[in-house]
């Protein structure tokens, strides 16, 4: 089974692998139900979804009557003003068929104008705090994509004591010294304050190349070789107190969960890093975010 550790200071013991429900963006309910069975088989007890993930909340909502207590359920609002965020949170509760979210997250809060609006008077943070006071949500987090995410999360944590952060992390991205420095600073602050750290894009190989005509289930090209995928997952998990959110490509979900289940914490980060570095060269991996050039989804 996949290891469980404290999800920050929330009191919840979450599986270190969290199901990223962007996979349900346009999936039929019958197929989504098969995914649920896989999650239950591997003991996954934490789901991360968002209001903007198409029909994903609806796919999950049909499970909640019988499985709500088995999952820490987190959603996200991408709205920046208080009124819009309040509507988003209530709509998520309806779509997820639950009276309470375990966590609401301010989604992709990395741009300056959006940050100022969301964190300012009458912004989305106020709406999240109102929902928390009303018992509609238990905890509040913040998420981000791109190379600005760790630095912006540090700024957000100075403004408010968020319970969790979410940001990209994979081997190619951490070869950027500026990103790695910001990422390491963020992890140190989160460890000191008991803030949960969720990571995304752990198995990203590179952005899709223009001449690649294969069917796509994620906006980036993932690592598909099972052994290389396993090494990337286990390299990420070799860093303590960090959670891995699964890919939107559900054809790789079983392999990701199996890699996490097989993770042996006796393997040192240095050993795994050498293996992943070799894969990085062999598979011609590239960072999917480059500051000033390709820093958006």
N, C-alpha and C positions, 0 to 999 in steps of 0.2 A: 504493500500500500504506500501511497505517497505521504511523505512526512508532513505533519502539522506543526506549526509554530504560532506564537501569538501574533495576531494582526495588529501590530502596534500596541497602543494602550486601550484598545476597544474591549479587551477581555475575551475576544473570540479566538479560538484556535483554528486558523484557516490552513487548508492544504497549501503547500508552497506553490502549487500550480493552480491558477485560477482560470475558470472558463471564460474566455473572451467571446461574448455573445454577438459581436459583429458578424460572426459566422452565420447568424440567422437573418441577415439583412433581407434576403429574398428567398428563404427556404420554405418549402411546404411543411405543414404541421406533422405529417407522417414521418418525414425525414428527421425533423427536429426531435420527435419522440424517440427515435432510434439513438440520437445523440445523448438524450437524457439517460437512457439505459447504460450507455458507455460511461457517462459521468458517474453514475451510481456504482457501476462495477469497479471503478478505480477509486471510489471514495471521495470524489471531489465535492467540497462543501461550500464553495464560494463562486458566485456568478457575477460577472461585470458586464453591464449592458448600458445603453444610452438611448435617450429619446430620439436621437437622429439616426439610429441603426434600422431604418426601414420598419419591417414587421417584427423585429427581434423581440420587443417587449410583449407583443401578442403571442408569439410562439412560447415564451416562458410563462406567460400568464396562465395558460391552460394547465400547467403543472402545479400551480401554487395551492390549489385546494387540497392536494394530497401530499405535497412535498415541501411546503413552505418552511417547516421547522428544520429541514435538512440543509438549508442553504443560507449563508450570509448573502443577502441580495443587495447589490449596489447598482444604481443607475446614474445618469449624468444629464445635466442641462447645459446646452450651449448658449442659452439666452443670457444677456448681460444686464438687462434692467430687471428691477424687482417684480413688477407686474407680469412680465413675460415669463420669468423664472418660476413664479408662483403657479401660473397656469401650466407650465411644463411639468412641474413636480406632481401636481394633482392629476394631470393626464397620464403620467407614468404610473401612478398608483392605480388608476382605473385599468390601464392596459395590462398591468402586471397582476391584477386581481388580488391586491393585498392592501391592508390598512396602514402598513408601515414599511418603509424602506430601511434597511440596516445602514445604508449610506447614500447620500446624494453628493455628486461631485460636480464642480464647476469645470466644464469640458473645454480642453485645449486653450487654457488661459495663458497665452504666451505673447499676444500682441499688445502694444502699449495702450492704444485707445480702448480696446476691450477690457483690459485689466483695470484701467482707471474707472470705467463705468461699473464693472461688476463689483469692484472692491470699495466703491465710493457710496455716498448717501443715496438711498433708493435703488441700490444695485442688487445683483443676483445673490451676493453673500447675505444681505439683509433678508432676502426671501428664504434662503436656506436656513438661517437662524430662526426665522418665524416658524418655518415648518418643523424645526427641531423642538421649539417651545410647545408647539401644538401636538407633538408626539407623532408627526407624520414621517419623520426621519430620526435616526438615532445619532448618526455621525456625519461629518462633512469632510469631503476631500477635494483635491484639485488635480487636474490632469494637464498634460501638455505633449505636443509633438515638436519635432524639429530641434535644432541645436541650441535654441534659446531656452528650452524647457527647464534644465536644472537651475540656471541662474534666475529665471522668473519664479520658480518654486521657492527658492531661497527668499526672494523678495516677498512672495505671498505669505510665507511662514513668519516673516517679521511683522506683517500686518494682522494676521490672525493665526491662531493655533489649530491649523487643519489637522485632522486625524490621519490622513493618508495623502500620498502623492503618487502620481503615475507618470512615467516617462520612458523614452526609448533606451534600450541598452543591448548592444551586441558587440562582437569582437571588432569588426571594422570601424564602428562608430567610436569606440574607446581608443582607437589609434590616433584620433584627433586630440592633441595635447590640451587644447583649450576646453573642449567638451569634457575630457576626462577630469581636468582640474575642477570644473564646475560640478560634475557628477560626484566626485569624491567629497567635495565640500558639502554638498547636499546630503549625502549618506551620513556624514559625521554629525550634522545637525539633527537629522532624523533619528539617529541612534540615541543621541543625547536627550531628545525630547519625547521619545516613544512614538514617533510617527511611522506608520507603515509605508514601505516602499514597494510599489508595483512596477514591473518592467514590461515593456512591449517590444515587438520586433526582434525577439531573441534569435529567430531562425531566418532573418532576412539575408538573402544572398546579395541582392543588388536591385536597382530599379529595372523594370522590364526593358529590354532592348527593342528598338523599333521593328526589327526584322523577326522577332520571336512571335510566332503565331499560335503558340499553345494556349489552351483554354486557361483562363485566369480566375482564381478564387480569392485573390488578394491583390491590392494595388501595387505591391512589390513582388519580385520573384523570390520565393522561399527556397531554402535548402531542401532538396527532395531525397538525396541519398540518405538512407536510413542511418548508416554509421556516422556520417558527418552531422546529421541532424541530432543524433543522440549526444555527440560530443558537444555541440553548441548548447543544448539544453543543460547538460550536466556541468559545463563550464560556468553557465550562469548561476546554477544552483550551488556551485562551490563557493560562491560569495555569500557569507552568512546574512540571515535576516532579510533577504530579498525575495520577493515573490515574482513568479513568471506567469504572465497572462498569455493564454494560448492564441494561436494564429486564427485569422478568419478563414483559412483554408482547412475545412473539416476533413478533407482527404488525408491530412497529416495529423489529425487529432490523436488517433490511437498511438501513432509513433511517438508523439510528444509526451503523452501520458505514460507510455511504457518506459520511455527514457527517464522520466521523473520518478517512476516507481522503482526503477533499477538503480537509481542514484546511490552511490556508495560514498559517504562523506569521508572515507579514508583516502580517497583520491584528492591530492592536494591541488589547489588552484594552479600552481606552477606546472604540474604535469599536464593538466587539462589545457592550460594556456598554450603549451608547446604543440599539442595535438591540433587545437583549433587554429593556431597560426599556420600550421602546415595545410590545413583545409582551406584557409583563407587564400593561400597562394594557388593551390591546385584548382580551386573552383572559381578563381578570378573574382573573388568577392569584392564588393565596393560599399562604402557607406551610403545609405539611402538618403541621408541628410547632409548637405554641404553648405555651410554658412555663406550667404551671398550669392549662391548659385542654384541650389535645389533644396530649399529649406521648408517646403510645404508638401502636403500630401497630394 
